[in-house]
């Protein structure tokens, strides 16, 4: 029987493997977040949780960091506000603008997610060794940096 993932006998493309690895990690993250009391956090909320800083950020900043439209991120922020994970407060530098920041519950959820991700990474290291996981991280960071660098 042929491996379902093989196409014409070829190995799976590396981006597909990395995508599957990410999908599995995200699935585990959300299952465990649910177990820890955050069952309403969805993968789509990551555009805020991944890119928000300690003092918060404007909607335009979050959208730019996430590579999404302001409207799309605005909908996510509204959902997170409704769920009690985020809030909009006046920008002290510009009274017309709002700063989006995590609520106490949002910070707790983000901390739980970081703990879960660290646990997943430790499990990977136990399975294949510390060095391959460290090399994977280094390589992924280098690839991302090269793609983000301006073309010359």
C-alpha positions in Angstrom: 0.0 0.0 0.0 1.3 3.4 -0.9 1.7 6.2 1.7 -1.3 8.5 1.3 1.0 11.5 1.5 3.2 10.4 -1.3 2.5 11.9 -4.7 3.8 9.9 -7.5 6.3 8.2 -5.2 7.9 11.4 -4.1 8.5 12.4 -0.5 6.1 14.9 1.1 7.3 18.5 0.5 9.0 20.1 3.5 6.4 22.9 3.7 3.6 20.3 4.0 5.5 18.5 6.8 6.0 21.7 8.7 2.4 22.7 8.1 1.2 19.3 9.6 3.6 19.7 12.5 2.1 23.2 13.2 -1.5 21.9 12.8 -0.9 19.2 15.4 0.8 21.5 17.8 -2.1 24.0 17.5 -4.7 21.3 17.9 -3.0 20.1 21.1 -2.6 23.7 22.3 -6.3 24.3 22.0 -7.3 21.0 23.5 -5.1 21.7 26.5 -6.2 25.3 26.8 -9.8 24.0 27.1 -8.6 21.6 29.8 -7.1 24.6 31.7 -10.3 26.6 31.6 -10.0 28.5 28.3 -12.3 26.4 26.0 -13.5 29.5 24.0 -10.1 30.4 22.6 -9.9 29.5 19.0 -7.0 29.3 16.6 -8.2 32.5 14.9 -7.6 34.4 18.1 -3.8 33.9 17.6 -3.6 37.1 15.5 -4.0 39.0 18.7 -2.4 36.7 21.3 0.7 36.2 19.1 1.3 39.8 18.3 0.2 41.9 21.3 2.8 43.5 23.5 2.8 44.3 27.2 1.4 47.8 26.9 -1.0 46.8 24.1 -1.1 47.9 20.5 -3.3 49.8 18.1 -5.4 47.8 15.7 -3.3 48.9 12.8 -0.2 47.5 14.5 -1.8 44.2 15.2 -3.1 43.9 11.7 0.3 44.7 10.2 2.1 42.2 12.4 -0.4 39.5 11.6 -0.5 40.3 7.9 -4.3 40.7 8.1 -6.7 43.5 7.4 -7.8 45.9 10.1 -11.4 44.7 9.7 -10.5 41.0 10.2 -8.4 41.7 13.3 -11.0 44.1 14.6 -13.6 41.3 14.5 -11.2 39.1 16.5 -10.6 41.8 19.0 -14.4 42.3 19.4 -14.7 38.6 20.0 -11.9 38.6 22.6 -13.5 41.6 24.3 -16.9 39.8 24.4 -15.1 36.7 25.9 -13.3 38.8 28.5 -9.7 38.3 27.2 -9.1 41.8 25.8 -10.1 45.4 26.2 -9.8 48.7 24.3 -8.6 51.7 26.2 -7.9 55.3 25.1 -4.4 55.8 23.6 -2.6 58.2 26.0 -0.8 59.7 23.0 -3.8 60.2 20.8 -7.3 60.6 22.3 -9.0 59.6 19.1 -7.2 56.2 19.0 -7.7 53.1 21.1 -5.1 50.7 22.5 -6.0 47.0 22.6 -4.6 45.2 25.5 -5.1 41.8 27.2 -7.2 41.7 30.3 -6.0 39.7 33.3 -7.7 36.7 32.0 -6.1 37.3 28.6 -2.6 37.4 30.2 -3.4 34.2 32.1 -4.5 32.5 28.9 -1.4 33.7 27.0 0.8 32.4 29.9 -1.0 29.0 29.7 -0.4 28.8 26.0 3.3 29.6 26.4 3.6 26.8 29.0 1.8 24.4 26.8 4.1 25.3 23.8 7.1 24.8 26.0 5.8 21.4 27.1 5.2 20.4 23.4 8.8 21.4 22.6 10.2 19.5 25.5 8.3 16.4 24.4 9.7 16.8 20.9 13.2 17.0 22.4 12.6 13.8 24.4 11.4 12.1 21.2 14.2 13.1 18.8 16.8 14.8 21.0 17.6 18.3 22.1 20.1 19.0 19.3 17.7 18.3 16.4 15.0 20.5 17.9 17.4 23.3 18.6 18.7 23.0 15.0 15.1 23.0 13.7 14.4 26.2 15.6 17.6 27.8 14.3 16.9 26.8 10.8 13.3 28.0 10.9 14.4 31.3 12.3 17.0 31.7 9.5 14.5 30.8 6.8 12.0 33.3 8.2 14.7 36.0 8.5 15.8 35.5 4.9 12.3 35.7 3.6 11.6 38.9 5.5 14.9 40.5 4.4 14.5 43.0 1.5 15.3 41.5 -1.9 18.5 42.9 -3.4 
